[in-house]
């Protein structure tokens, strides 16, 4: 797509979006950051780049791709499904998409079998339909999308904090305040690339919390994400001195109570359906591993 700017000072992403009926500004922002947009022949990677009158803008929109991941007949706990999206209650231990060491048995493999190819391809050949993700050992509600229009709109809604996601987590120690907010930027650790840490140079990250129940050695928490950074809850809990119980990465030397991973569960999701305008709200009860842990702890 080739365009000529007719205004001074307009943002690059806004200008492109205003000249397209098929894609949103957030989609073009992704293309810009990926190097798919040139201004006067030179690649520009900042969505907020200010154009001058007469600038020539070229946009390379990637062609749809077919997936290389293989469909697998893996049972799914489907909470909701329509022609545009699907909500799954993911079990602990299931990897979301194929990656190094996990090429089979993933949620994507199961979705490909269930949806028969009706999944968005914006995220490429290994993550069809995936608009957000859960860590392998985080259980609970997760959304996938079936077409690119829904994907683009849902990604924009998430960026605008229009999708409410509530988690439950059992954390080590007794948390004092009944309610609070953790407002601390997160970035990847330079010492261990697997870990995320609170760092003043990181991306803004906001987590609201509420105590559900206190035990002698742990606290059952409800957490609401306002941003969706990688490992956000796990990193924020470490930051306040209360790592998630059983977390093999952030609390490897702590007592794990027989858990196979962190005690973290995506318990609720709510949003306005981007196509129908319907209010979508679902809750997922605590899984067995979470209930069993609660039974091993002593109430205060």
Secondary structure, 3 states (H helix, E strand, C coil): CEEECCCCCCEHHHHHHHCCCCCCHHHHHHHHHCCCEEECCEECCCCCCECCCCCEEEECCCCCCCCCCCCCCCCCCEEEECCCEEEEEECCCCCCCCECCECCCCHHHHHHHHHCCCCCCCCCCCCCCECCCCCCCCEEEEEEECCHHHHHHHHHHHHCCCCEEEEEEEEECCCCCCEEEEECCEEECCCCCCCEEECCCCECCEEEEEEEEEECCEEEEEEEECCCCCCHHHHHHHHCCCCECCCCCCCCCCCCCCCCCCCEEEEEEEEECCCCCCEEEEECCCCHHHHHHHHHCCEC
